[in-house]
Amino acid sequence: MRKISKYLLLLFVILSVNEAIFSQLHYDTITVFRVKDYPSPMFQISYDSSRFGDYSIEVVHVLNVSYPGITNQEHPSELIDYLDCKGWLFLKKGTKTIQTLCYPNMDAVGGCSGIYIPKKQPRQDYFLVAKYGDYNGNTILIYKDGTITNLPGGIFQVSPDKRYLFSNYDSDQPGVSIFDFDNHKALLTPDSAEFDSTLREPYIRTWYYKDHTYMARVYTDDEEGEHPDTLHITVGRYDLKNNNLTYSKANKDFFKKAVELIDYSPYDFKDGRKSCNCGR
């Protein structure tokens, strides 16, 4: 009888351990936010919110403080179920959640991580939110009817007439998303734009308006290295009619008389990325 009791106790312990391990294996896959799933002091939870017409926009971040993850039994040097930063964006109307966006692990990889609401918005019919991390920045556009458009981006400027959005891709890959607010459609994305193969590591930065044309300062490896070109800069011009980008060299002072588009990004990327770690 005692032997049976010992076996039952052992079985109970094994089942309890397996259940505990299984319960830990959900952090990198669970999409529903529950406070109890992220106990302190292993995690820190932060909140942000804003109003947009009849809607409320709520952002939740979970920052990993001390949760170690689980060692991969097949590859002991690797961790599974590990996260640095996890986030949700909830679009609500009254008490009802209309849409939810979940980002299971936003690794800063040397930059920003998290979901951020800008201090100012360019229009009354659209609400912009930025997501950073994992070399995959996003610009989240919420329309007044509750429709959400998610574009590659994260760093965004708007044309002087507030019709066009220019959202540079926060990534290690070059790219820009251009969105027409009036017609509610994306004109260009990093996937659809073709880059000049002669450019070495092009990176689109600030957008300007000059001579009835939208153009951007583009940084390339030609301006760096052992023998940098100190006399010229690279300019990217957006052709609205043909919906494409073209590149050319220009003098260093080319943008002196150009109008810089208003930047609505949550952070001043020119002044360094400050306080942008998982919502903090």
Disulfide bonds with the S-S distance in Angstrom:
Cys85-Cys278 2.20
Cys112-Cys276 2.16
